[in-house]
Amino acid sequence: MATPRSDGKRQLRLPRIVFNAPVIITYTILCFIVLMFGFATGGSSTMKVFTCYRTTLTDPMMYVRAFTYVFGHKDMTHFFSNFSMIVLAGPMLEEKYGSKRLIMMMAVTALIGGIANLLLTTSGLLGASGIVFLFIILASCTSFKSGSIPLTLLLVAVIYIGQEIMTGITAHDSISQLTHILGAACGVFFGLYFNRENAPKQE
């Protein structure tokens, strides 16, 4: 960007960096710090604080980890695979729904995934993949109209949820398909619920 100077010449000014999506940026930075701390402790901090798994009902950390697991990641590949989608769709969603509402949706999705993992499985769970699926579904609700359901929402739900169901049936890996499905289900609920308030009437 060039601006005129007093001597008539133009001075080149670099555009300033804007903190445009505080929730997404802060979440990304926190998860990266947790990952680096995990490397520094040989994975001990990630396992003790940022991995959701069942212990005993008297263990207070079990309840803490039912939420904090969304900040933990196994390695850089795991981190980048999740946040390549989060930083792509997240700013648009934060602008659309607002920071407070987006935090609420992320927190509810995290807790539902954590509680389901404690109740239904005995495996450890970590990572932001449930949040990723929440964002994927929310991003497909941009053309919502009152009294209708966007076809894109149905297609995305069938493709992503169907894929996770099939993978859960045919494969046995370390990825929690249950968390993905629940994240997508939360996206369907929140997308339809919050968009119906301001949706234009269908003519």
N, C-alpha and C positions, 0 to 999 in steps of 0.2 A: 504494500500500500504506500503510495507516494503522497506527501503533503507539501504544499508550497512553503518556502522559507522567505524571510524578509528580503533576501537579495534576488528573489524571483526564481531561484532554482528549486527543484523538487528534492525533498529528502525522503529516502526510502525508510519506511517504518515497518518493522516486523509485526505481524498480527499477534496480539496477546493471547496466551493460553487461558481458556475459561474452564473453571471447575463446574462443568455442565451437568454432571450426574453424580452428586455426592454419595448417594447410597451405593451405586454400582462401583464407583472408584474406591470408596472406603472398603467395601467388601472384598474387592480384588486385592487391595494392598494387604489387608488383614490375613487373607488366605495365603498370600505369598510369604508373609512374615512367619506364619505358622509352619509353612512348608520348610522354610530355611531353618527355623528352630528345630524342626524334626530332623533335618539332616545333621545339625550340630549335636543333637542328643542321640544319634543313632536310631531314631524312630521311637525312642522311649516316650517323649512328650506327646507325639501323635497318638500312640496307643493308649496312654493313660488319660488324656484329656480330650482328644479329638477323634475318637473312634467309638461308635455306639455298639455295645455288646452287653449281654445279660450277665449280671453277677448275683448279688443277694439283695433282697428288698431293703436291707439296712445300710446298704452302700450308697451314700449320697451322690457319689460321682456317677453312678449309673444314670441318675435322673439328669444330671448336668450334661453328660455325654449324649443324651437323647436329643439335645439341641445343638451342642457344639460340634458334632460330627460334620456339619456342613462347612466347617472352616478347615477341616483336615483333608490332605491329599497324599496319596501313596508316593508319587514321584512327579517329576516335571511333566512327563507325558500325560499323566492323569490330570494335572493342573491345567495344562494348555488345552486339552481336549474339552474341558468344561468351560473355561473362561473365553475361549474363542467364540463361543455362542453367547455367553453372558455379556461380554463387552460389546457385542454386535447388536443384540436385541435390547439389552438392559436400558441404555440411555433413552431410547424411544419410548419404552414402557414407563420409565420414571417420569418423563415429560407428560405422558398421557394420563397416568393415574396419580401422580404426585409421590413425593418421597415417603411420607408417612404411610400411605396406603400400600405402597410397594413393600415397605418393611413389614407391615402386617401380613401381607400375602406370603412373603418369604418365610416369616417366622412360623406361621400356621402350617405351611407345607413342610418345613423342617421338623416340627413337632409331630405331625401326623406320620411322617416317614420313620422318625425315631421310635415312636411308640409302637408302630406296626412291626418294626424290626425286633423290638424287645419281646413282643407278645407272640410273634409267629415264627421267628427263626432263632437259631443259636449262633449265627455267624456274625462277624464284625462288619460294621458299616461305616464308611467315611466318604466324604466328597460332596460336591455341589450338583450332582447329576439330577436330583429331584428338583432343584431350583431351575436347572436347564430345561427340563420338560415343562415346568410351570411357565417359563418364558416362551417356549415354542408355541404352546397353546394360546397364551395371552396375545401373542403377536398375530395370530390368525383371526382375532376378534375385532379387527380394526374397522370392518365394514358392517358392523352390527346395526340392524334396524329393529324398531319396536315390533313385536309380534312375529319375528322371523329368526331363523338361525342361519348364520353364514355357511354356505356350502364349503368354503375353505376350512372352517372349523371342523366340519364333519370329516373332510378328507384328511386333514392333519391328524385328527384324533384316531381315525381308522388306521392310517399308515403307521403312526408312532406307537400307539397303544397295541395295535395288532402285532407289530413287529416284536414288541417286548413280550407279549403273551407267547408267541411262537418260540422266541429265544428261550424263555423260561421253561417251556415244555421240552425243547429239543437239545438244549445245552446245559452244561453244568460248569459255570465259571464263577469268577469272583465279583461279577457285576450284579448289583441288586436290581433285578427287573421289577420287583415289588415296589421299590422306591420310585422308579421311573414311572410306573403306572399310576401311583398315588400322586406324584407331582403333576402328571398330565390331567388327572381327574380334578385336582385343585385348580388347575388352569381353566378347565371347562366351567367349573362352578363360579370362580371369581370373574372370569371373562363375561359370562352371561349375566351374573348378578350386578356387577358394577356398570356394565355397558347399557343395561336396560333403562337406567335412570335418565341418561342423556341421549338415548338413541332417537333418531328422527322417526317420525311416524311413517309407516309404510303406506303408500298411496295405491 
